[in-house]
Amino acid sequence: MAAEQLTIALDANGADAGPAEVARGAALAAAGGEIRVILFGPHAEIAPSPGVEVVDAPVSIAKAADPTRAVRSTPDASIVQAVRAVADGRADALVSGGSTGAALAAGLFHVKRARGIHRPALAVLVPVPGRPFLLLDCGANVEVRPEHLVQFAHMGAAFMEAVMGIARPRVALLSNGTEPTKGTEDVVAAHAALAGAAGLTFAGNVEGFAVGTGEADVIVTDGFTGNVFLKVMEGTADALLRAVREAALSSARAKAGGLLLKPALGGLRDAIDPEAQGGAFLLGLRRLGVVPHGSFGANGIARALELAARGVRSDVPARTHERLAAAGALRRAPEPSAAPATVPDP
C-alpha cells in the first residue's frame, strides 16, 4: 500500500546553486508521488513541475547579519513564509538550505519550541561507512549549559530509535579526554547528570578519535564545536578522496590499478557523500525541520525532502518529547524568550 502523501514546505532562496537547482530537487522528490512540495522562491526562476506548488517569494534574508531582526521585520521573506506554512498546518515539515540562523529564528517565532525544551539543536547523521553516528548540536547553539547537553543526549537517542531503528543507542559527550573530569565545567556537569540518567545508555566521554570506531551511536556537543568538528571531517574526507584519485591517475601502472579499484572507491565515495544523507534535523521545535548544506545540488535537496518526510512518518517530534518527559529532562520553568546564537550553516 502506498504511503500517505506528505506536504513539505521548501525555501528556495539562499542555496549556493540558486533557486532553479532547488526547484529541480523538489521535482525529483515529488516524482514518486509520496511527497508534495510547496516551494517558496522567485517564480520567474523556477520551472513548473508536477507535485510542486510554487509560491512567489523572491525576498531572501539568507545573508542577513541579524537573523532574528530580519525574521521580525521581513514577513514576506521566503523562509518566513515557508515556516508559517508549517506552523499553520499547510505543510508537515520544513526544508531550508539557506541560513541556519534564519530558519531557526523563524521556527522559534512561528512554530515555537516544544514544551519543556531549552534549546533546539541541529542533528546530522555522519556517514562513516559501517559506523554512522548522530552528531548534535552541529550549528544551532554556540554556548550551552549542562541541562542543554542533557536534553541533546535524549533528543539524539530518541532520533536513533525512531528513525534508525537502533534499540538502546549509546550516547557520548565529545570532550578532550575520556575521563569524567575532562572538558569544560559544563561538559563535566553534563557527564555527571547523564551518568545517572534513567533509560539512557551513556558511554561517557569520547575524543575526536571516536570517529569511525563505533564507540557511540550519538555524540553530543555544543553547536560551535560540533560545526567545526563536522566540517573538519567533511573536508578531510574530500581531501583524501581527491588524493586517492590523483594517485590513481599518476602513471600508467596506477591507472591500471585504479580501474580495478574504481567500483570499490565509487561505493566509498557514495557512502560518505553528505548529499546522500540529506542534511541535519532541527530538533526541539513543535514541528520538524531539515537543514541541508547550502552547497547541495538537486539530488541533495531531494534527499533532504525525503529525510523530512521520513522524520514526519517516524513522528520524531513526539517521540523526542516522550523520551525527555520519561527521563525527567524537560525544562520546568520558563526561560527568557530569545533565539540562540548561531554559527555558519552546517
Steps between C-alpha positions, in 0.01 A plus 500: 500500500636842405605730783281799578611808308671761716544869425840660558561876497826579317689830510666546159707806592849500650638178351834539321376358169195727487121454504487318166720218632293478818188474283657211307551322831135559589394349168713190564351449846142553381534263205426193712162636610555458875621858551331824399713814516398860563800692369556859613727694265518730197237375256690638200798272568308179565374257236161342576488128576238247615454479876665836565297809587701820455427799724663814364734611778806676356608667826791327672650564845760222469786752522352713779753585772229480769261213411269569794445863401466403133229244579306756702527778244461299177179295513503453121843328504491154346622324816239678715220405261622139487514472879154655534366234264625236744370689804157540338476131411519551123825301500622212714866605521752759384810470282734798458849507352549870570610654828477272802461807719202626302333158496550463875381852581190461281431162656522641852266789418236309304523126569625548860709277719343178620381523859786462745780534243791727594655537156436345158801314359627403157561126472679348202563133424872481422549243221799301625494171301370224723499723811273802443425714802277796582678826588316774689509791538676581173408864450205642692650601837843651555476490880317236699442407862516150650121458488507581128756225436286259702198578283710463184602153619139388539399665169776311321406170660134548404599578141716190465223284642223652286677556168790254500334219694785466751390359834677662797738722299829580674535871578831678567627851569771645278793611714880525510535182703301195601522561875184639667694805618622599151347789307346832591303548820178459302617172344608364841163595651312345207705182538398473865133548411503252213690234694195451718231560236230235494424334169815631329799291396774749583845416363681783677740738329652439159776687321517589132665162445156343548412578139483167320552284808134430572540597867177701499181529297446859616771759573390814687671839506432872469414649160829681448717195569265272309498723194881517489525125568260420216669723243846370588376145442336588169801697381740221594288235327483712183876563504576129544272398214661759274847378600406140421358605164814696411722209604296262286564721194869567569641232265400230255545232767297703750225547243480124445468444874253785524269328254489197729429716804246727331183308604609481863613863513177609334303322772713664769445843346126445500505374859664814638326750271321759721233548231393138537411566867269792417616744767440568869179466700393804699380336819315659791231695315135399494531402136787349306762681293791382286796723413710374206836646407472820300738337252265211421384450142167359385572147624588624847186714519290200396664290774426778752131498406491121529676521838240749623218270390669205671528699822132596488395140441720390792336771717839628614371811687255301712740215569774744598266674742378171648858391574586831664187484713569142607856595598388806697717716272239757396541863604292575807498881502469739205820661373521848348387479138804538276632341185828317569815625333595321183815407317546458123273251327597133533 
